[in-house]
Amino acid sequence: MASQAAYIGDDPSKDFLAPNNLGMLTVQVVRQTTPDFKPVPPPSGAKYIVKDLAGIFPIIEESLP
């Protein structure tokens, strides 16, 4: 079941559209940002953005059944 899965990626141009459309939890890892960084909103962008892999765990614990 897609609602019980998470998709982790780093490139909104190719990573998040299909998982968002399937109802998956999506998380973008952005290790370095620039002053002009602008998050891409869903459905093309991830539902959550974190700065490192450790930031994923609290989101998964809160979001998945």
N, C-alpha and C positions, 0 to 999 in steps of 0.2 A: 504494500500500500504506500503510495507516494507521500502521503501526509505523515508517515512515520520515518521518512528518510531526509537526510540533509545533503546538500551539494555544496562543496567548498571549492572556490576558484579564485582567480585573480584578474581575469580579463572580461569586463562586461560586454565587450564587442562580440564575444562568442560563448561565454560560459553560462549565463543565467536565464536566458529567455525560455528555453525548453523546460528546465526544472521548475521555474516559476509557473509556467502554464500547466504543469502537472500537479501543482500544489505542494511541491517540496519546500522545505526550509532552505534558503540560500544565504550563504555568507561569503563576502568578498574579503580576502586578505590583502591589505595594502600596507606593505612593510615600510615604504617611504612615500611621503607625500611632498608635493611641491606647493608653493603658495597659491598657485592657480588650480589646484586639485578641486574638481567638482564631482561629487558622487552622481552616478547615473541611477535614476529612480527605476523601480520595477515598472513594467515587466522585463525590461532589458537589463536592469541592474539588480544587484542582490538586495534582499530584504534587510540584511545587516552588513555592516562594515566593521572589521576589526584590524588592529595594527600588527597582530602576531597570532600564531596558532593557539596560544594559550587563551586568547580571548574567545575562542569558539566554545569552550566547554560550558561557561555559564549560560550562553544562548541556547545550546542544545538541552541543558538540564531544565531550563524554563519552558522551552517551546515544544519539545517532543513528548508524546505520552509515555 
